[in-house]
């Protein structure tokens, strides 16, 4: 429990530092996702996850991705994931950008009474517009840490809170750098009608800062705050 407490203090201290920014651009959004998984063995799971986003004050679809990969449960404390993600994102110019991503992650899980603590460490690789832009020649790397606390006293209703921090490891075509540039706060609820289906509703606040301008020549002056309503559905075959 002492380690969990120290982790919470660490993420809260980072959050207070990174959110102290100049006046921000604000946007209200809706995110949806559908998650499907199939047990191959008792420890190995194949999964696919689709997500879409409606942005610009919930008026315009501008983002969709498909995430395909595998989860491996070493034991009840350590889980691993390897996945590929194909993403389409609309730009300010109203053109669509294709991004290819791959990531590997490790989740450490610990249960204490009715609470489950998850600490997920992820290394993400991304390249965008491979054959149609200068930036497509240079991959981007992220370290992403997500810490979640879920209350599991009741099977059907399970509330949770979490925080995710993004650490950007390079900036293509500008200079090599290492910096935090995004933080997310979640508060949500899982509803489990049975053991194979799950519904989710959550509220998410996302703060983007230290962002690169579209020309990739300088850091954008203002951060962007996104206020997000999220809806999800999961099914296990």
C-alpha positions in Angstrom: 0.0 0.0 0.0 2.9 2.4 0.6 4.1 1.9 -3.0 0.6 2.6 -4.3 0.4 5.8 -2.2 3.8 6.9 -3.5 2.7 6.3 -7.1 -0.5 8.4 -6.5 1.6 11.3 -5.1 3.9 11.1 -8.1 1.2 11.3 -10.7 -0.6 14.0 -8.8 2.6 16.1 -8.7 3.1 15.6 -12.4 -0.4 16.6 -13.1 -0.2 19.8 -11.1 3.0 20.7 -13.0 1.9 20.0 -16.5 -1.6 21.5 -16.2 -0.2 24.9 -15.3 -0.3 26.2 -18.8 -1.3 29.3 -20.8 -5.0 29.8 -21.8 -6.3 26.7 -23.5 -8.4 25.8 -26.5 -11.4 23.8 -25.2 -13.5 21.1 -26.9 -16.4 18.8 -25.9 -16.2 15.3 -27.4 -17.9 11.9 -27.5 -15.8 8.7 -27.7 -17.1 5.3 -28.3 -15.4 1.9 -28.4 -16.2 -1.7 -29.0 -13.9 -4.3 -27.6 -14.0 -8.0 -28.6 -11.8 -10.8 -27.3 -11.4 -14.6 -27.7 -9.5 -17.0 -25.5 -7.0 -19.0 -27.4 -5.5 -20.7 -24.3 -6.2 -20.0 -20.6 -3.4 -17.4 -20.7 -3.5 -16.1 -24.3 -6.2 -13.9 -25.6 -6.7 -12.5 -29.1 -8.5 -9.1 -29.2 -9.7 -6.3 -31.4 -10.8 -2.9 -30.3 -12.5 -0.2 -32.4 -12.8 3.4 -31.3 -14.5 6.5 -32.9 -14.5 10.1 -31.7 -16.9 13.0 -32.4 -15.1 16.3 -31.8 -15.6 20.1 -32.3 -18.2 20.3 -29.6 -19.7 16.9 -30.4 -20.6 17.9 -34.0 -18.1 16.2 -36.3 -16.6 12.6 -36.6 -12.9 13.1 -36.9 -11.1 10.1 -35.6 -11.4 6.3 -35.9 -9.0 3.4 -35.2 -8.8 -0.3 -35.1 -6.5 -2.0 -32.6 -5.6 -5.7 -33.1 -3.4 -7.7 -30.9 -2.9 -10.3 -28.1 -3.0 -10.2 -24.3 -0.9 -12.7 -22.3 -1.7 -13.3 -18.6 1.5 -14.5 -17.0 -0.2 -14.8 -13.6 -2.8 -12.8 -11.6 -0.3 -9.9 -11.1 1.4 -9.5 -14.5 -0.4 -9.1 -17.9 1.3 -8.2 -21.2 -0.1 -6.8 -24.5 1.3 -6.6 -28.0 -0.8 -4.8 -30.7 -1.0 -3.0 -34.0 -3.2 0.0 -34.5 -4.5 1.6 -37.8 -5.7 5.2 -37.2 -7.5 7.7 -39.4 -7.5 11.3 -38.1 -8.9 14.4 -39.7 -6.6 17.4 -39.8 -7.3 21.1 -39.5 -7.1 21.3 -43.3 -10.0 18.8 -43.5 -7.8 16.1 -45.0 -7.4 12.7 -43.3 -4.1 11.5 -41.9 -3.3 7.8 -41.7 -1.2 6.7 -38.7 0.4 3.3 -38.1 1.0 2.4 -34.5 2.4 -0.6 -32.6 2.8 -1.0 -28.9 3.8 -3.3 -26.1 2.6 -3.0 -22.6 3.0 -4.5 -19.1 0.2 -4.2 -16.5 1.0 -4.9 -12.8 -2.2 -5.8 -10.9 -2.7 -5.9 -7.1 -6.0 -6.5 -5.2 -6.5 -5.2 -1.7 -9.8 -6.1 -0.1 -12.5 -4.7 -2.6 -10.0 -2.5 -4.6 -8.0 -3.5 -7.6 -4.9 -1.4 -8.5 -3.6 -1.5 -12.1 -0.4 0.1 -13.2 0.1 -0.1 -17.0 3.4 0.8 -18.6 3.3 1.1 -22.4 5.9 1.8 -25.1 4.2 3.1 -28.3 5.7 3.6 -31.8 3.9 5.7 -34.5 4.5 6.8 -38.0 2.0 9.0 -40.0 1.4 9.6 -43.7 4.2 7.3 -44.7 4.2 8.0 -48.4 2.7 11.5 -48.5 4.5 13.7 -46.0 8.0 14.5 -44.8 7.0 13.5 -41.3 6.2 10.0 -42.5 9.9 9.3 -42.6 10.4 9.7 -38.9 8.7 7.5 -36.2 7.4 9.0 -33.0 7.8 7.2 -29.6 5.7 7.5 -26.5 6.0 6.1 -23.0 2.5 6.0 -21.5 1.7 5.2 -17.9 -1.9 4.6 -16.7 -2.8 4.0 -13.1 -6.3 2.8 -12.3 -8.2 2.1 -9.1 -11.4 0.0 -9.4 -13.9 -1.0 -6.7 -15.1 -4.6 -7.1 -17.3 -5.3 -4.2 -20.3 -5.8 -6.5 -20.2 -7.8 -9.7 -22.6 -5.8 -11.8 -21.5 -2.3 -10.9 -17.8 -1.4 -10.7 -16.7 2.3 -10.4 -13.2 3.3 -11.2 -10.8 6.3 -11.4 -7.6 6.5 -13.4 -4.9 8.8 -14.7 -2.7 8.4 -17.8 0.4 10.4 -18.5 2.1 10.6 -21.9 5.9 11.1 -22.2 7.0 12.1 -25.8 10.4 10.8 -26.7 11.1 12.6 -29.9 9.8 15.3 -32.3 10.4 14.5 -36.0 11.9 17.1 -38.3 12.5 19.6 -35.4 15.0 18.2 -32.8 15.3 15.3 -30.5 13.6 16.0 -27.2 12.0 14.2 -24.2 9.1 15.8 -22.5 5.6 15.2 -21.0 2.9 16.4 -23.4 -0.5 14.9 -22.4 -2.4 13.9 -19.3 -5.8 12.2 -18.9 -8.1 11.8 -15.9 -10.9 9.3 -16.0 -13.9 8.6 -13.7 -16.2 5.8 -14.9 -18.5 2.9 -14.2 -18.5 -0.7 -15.6 -21.9 -2.5 -15.8 -21.6 -6.3 -16.1 -25.0 -8.0 -17.0 -23.1 -11.3 -17.1 -19.6 -12.8 -17.4 -19.2 -12.3 -21.1 -20.6 -8.8 -21.7 -19.7 -5.5 -20.2 -20.8 -1.9 -20.7 -18.9 1.2 -19.7 -19.6 4.9 -19.3 -17.0 7.4 -18.2 -16.0 11.1 -18.1 -12.6 12.0 -19.3 -10.6 15.3 -19.0 -7.6 15.5 -21.4 -5.0 18.2 -21.3 -2.6 18.4 -24.3 0.4 20.7 -23.9 3.9 21.1 -25.4 2.3 20.4 -28.8 4.1 20.7 -32.1 2.4 23.0 -34.7 1.2 21.5 -38.0 4.3 22.9 -39.7 6.5 21.1 -37.1 8.6 24.2 -36.7 7.8 25.3 -33.2 5.8 24.3 -30.1 2.1 25.5 -30.3 1.5 28.4 -27.8 -1.7 27.2 -26.3 -2.6 23.7 -24.9 -5.9 22.0 -25.7 -8.4 20.8 -23.1 -10.9 18.1 -24.1 -14.0 17.3 -22.1 -15.1 13.8 -23.1 -18.1 11.6 -22.6 -17.1 8.0 -23.2 -19.3 4.9 -24.0 -18.0 1.4 -24.4 -19.0 -2.2 -24.9 -17.0 -5.4 -24.4 -17.7 -9.0 -25.3 -15.7 -12.2 -24.6 -16.2 -15.2 -26.9 
